[in-house]
Amino acid sequence: MITFEVCANSVASAMAAQEGGANRVELCDNLNEGGTTPSWGQIAIARKLLTIPLYVLIRPRGGDFLYTDQEFDIMKADIQQCVQMQCDGVVFGILTSTGQVDIKRCRELLDVAQPLPATFHRAFDVCADPFQALEDIIHLGFARILTSGKESNAPAGANLITQLVNKAQNRISIMPGSGINEQNLTVLLQNTGVREFHASVQTQVLSSMQYHNSKVAMSSNAAEYTINQTDSKRVSAMVTIAGQS
């Protein structure tokens, strides 16, 4: 069986993922920054409504994965909250300034997360040596690695993803993510041998606002009257494709 994890940017997206037949949700915020930790309110309501497993992204800001002591304390506090809220897992990754897995800090966060399993996220894609990072992450005890194969998207990184699957030898799950859609999923699954994949499968939902002020933009993308949200029909289509692969 192929596991489909949906990257959900809101409770509404998480519910659409569940409705479409996804196996797991990774809840986050600010996907335009690569994802950050959602609010505790989002986590609490998602936990209340979802019947499928809920993982939460632990990332205090966009940008790199080299964190200050204060940011590290924030990550610990967020993980503690996820444990208390009975989430099913957490997602994080920390690197050193030279692009190595920060073993000390990752181990400390894994201890805080007990008994929840953890995914090492796409910080992996900006590490210096993917094969050394793979061994470090396995040794630490992460459940899986989310990766685009150190390329801009997973289809482009399929060669490295395949190598990682072979090197891992079932010691950890390799989960491709980024740029996966209905058109490329079958080839990616068949060529890499992965058993999990990660996608947001979103669509634009028009705002219900009747009054628009075109002179004011609250964000850099200037899309004040549309919302990006997971599409349950696209999720269902991906689930069908995965089942046929």
C-alpha angles and dihedrals in degrees: 000000000000116000116219115202115191119210100222121194095194144010088265090056091047091053091047089052091053092046090052093053103259116164098218141006128222104200117207143142136227099032089177085071094046092267135301135201113291122232120274088245091058091048093048095050093043090051090050095050105035123086094181121076116288121210120183127213113235105202119128096200145355122265126055130357099241106107136197121233089258093052090048090054089051090053091051091050092049092050091049089053091051090053091050091048090053096240116172099235147338134236123214146131135192128193134192121239089264094055099259125131107268095235097181096051095040090052090051092052091047089054091051090049096056125163092019120091117235137217120212102224134210094300076095089071093063097044118117099235116024095193094051089045090051092056093045092051092048091049091051091055105245115162097222147350122235109209146158089205092260090294132106090266139010098252089056090048096046094115094058091041089057091049091050092051090052094046093047092057092197093306090118136005117255109210118189118214139170126066096015114147144152092281100054105027098091095052092045093052094045096046100044105038093225120154098201135046137183129214140151097214093192136175131193115259116199118236119248090226112125095190117065127186104199093186094068126070120184095189140031094253091058091217098133096151102046130068125206108225138165112265113225092203091055089048090053091050091051091049089053092049092049091050091055095049 
